[in-house]
């Protein structure tokens, strides 16, 4: 499921540009975060077909297509800001009611072993793990379509095509 190892730049709080490498462990943690928080709406593979998707006012986005819909460039900053709650995402509510950034911050601050001064960095890290995981599932739907496109040719067509080849060969 983890398609690629990537090096990406993500814009995080205060306009600081950080180069962040998504390790295998980071992708696994991002996948777990996705399964715990996002799959219920976006589906386990991010195709927008989660178990609650039919109950929502706005249909969840197919997250596998973000790169394809953005001229084949994954929109790291936009995804990061959407998760954090800095931009309007119709299904998440208005930016006046951000969901994940404040929720994650509250969760981190509840851990008594965490220094409150470090909470923002921890939340940014968790969001970045999720962003890198979503980047890793890009094109899964397109890959599935390519794999099944050969299967879509009926056997009788393949047989007819081979018969035509045999008929066009010159007799010796």
N, C-alpha and C positions, 0 to 999 in steps of 0.2 A: 504494500500500500504506500509505503514511503518511496516516492518516485525519484527524488533527486536530492542531492546535497547541494546547498546553495550558499553563496556569499551575497549578501544584499545590504543595501543602505536603507535605514529607516529613520525618518524624522521623528524625534521624540521631544518631550516637554522642553520648553524654553527655546525652541528653534535650534537645538544642538543636533548636528548630524553625526550619527554613530555608525560605524561599519560593524556589523554583527554577523558572526558566522553561526549558522544553524547546525549544531552537531546532531548526531543520531539521537543522543539522549534528549536534547532540546526538542527535536521533532516528536519523540515519543511522549514527552510531557505536554507538548502542544496538542497532540492527538488525544491524550487523556482529557485535557481541558475541553477540547472540542466535543468529545463524547459526553462529558459531564454537563456541559452548558449549552451546546449549540445543536447537537444531533436531534434533539426532540423536535426542533422546527426545521432545520436544514437537512436532516437525514444523516445516517451514519457515514455516507460517502459524500455529503455536501451537495447533493443534487436537488435540494429544495423539497424533498419528499418525506420529511419527518412525520412522526405519528401525530403531532399537533398541527401540521401544516394546513389541513382542511378547516380547522377551527379559527384560523387567524383572518383578520380583515384583509391584510395584504399577503399575497402569496410569498413565501420565503424565496429568496434568491438562490439560483443554482450557483453555488460558490465554485464549482469546477470550471465555470466559463468566464471568470473575472478577467483572466489574462487574454483570452480570445476576444472578449468584448472591449478590450483596451489596446487594440493594435498589437497584440501578442507581447505586451509588456505587463507584468504583474504590478498592480497599483498598490504597492506596499503602504505608502503614506495614507491613502484613502481608506484602506482596510483597517489600518491601525487606528485612525481617527474614528471610524465607524464603530469599532469595538469599544474604544474608550468612551465614546459618547459625545465627541466634539462636533459631529456633523449629523444632520437629520438622516435617519434611516426610517422610512415610513412604518415598517413593522415593529421597530423598537420604540416608537414614540418620538416626540419632538426633542430637539437638543436641549430644551428646557427641562426635560426629564431623562437625562442620560442614565443608562442602565449599568453597563459592565464596569466602567471606570470606578464610580463610587461604590458599587457592590464589592468589587475586588479589594478596594482600599479598606472598606469596613471589615472584610474578612481577614485581611492581613493584620490590621490593627487589633483584632480580637486575639491574635496569637501573642501571648504575654512575653514570649522570648524575643520578639521583634522590636528593635529600636524604632520608635515612630519616625525618626529622621530618615530611616532606610525604607520606610513603607512605600514611598513613591517609586523608588528604584525597583523594588520587588514587583510592584504592580506593572510597571513598564516592561519588566522582563517576562512576566506571565503573558501579557498581551502580545509581546513580540514572538513568544513561543507559539501562540495561537496563530499569529499572522504567518509565520514560517510554515506551520502545518498546512494552513489553507493554501499557501503557495505551492506546497508539495502535491496537492491533489488536483492541480490544474490539468485540464485535458483528459481526465479519467473518462468522462462521458464520450469525448471525441475518440479516445482510444478504443472504447467498447464498441462504438459504431464502426470503426475501421475493422475490428476483429470480426464483427458479425456481417459485414458487407459481403464477404465471400460466401457466407452461409445463406445469403438471401437469394442466390441463384438456384433455381429449381434444378434438381438432378436431370430431369428430362431435357432441359435446355442444354446442359453440359453434354448429354448424350447426343442430341441433335447436332451440336457444333462439331463433335468428333466425327460423326457420320459425314458431315459436309467436307471435312478435311480429307477423309478417306476417298470421297467421290471426286475430289478435284485433283488427286494425284494421278499423273499419267500412267497408263498401263505400259508394262514393259514387254 
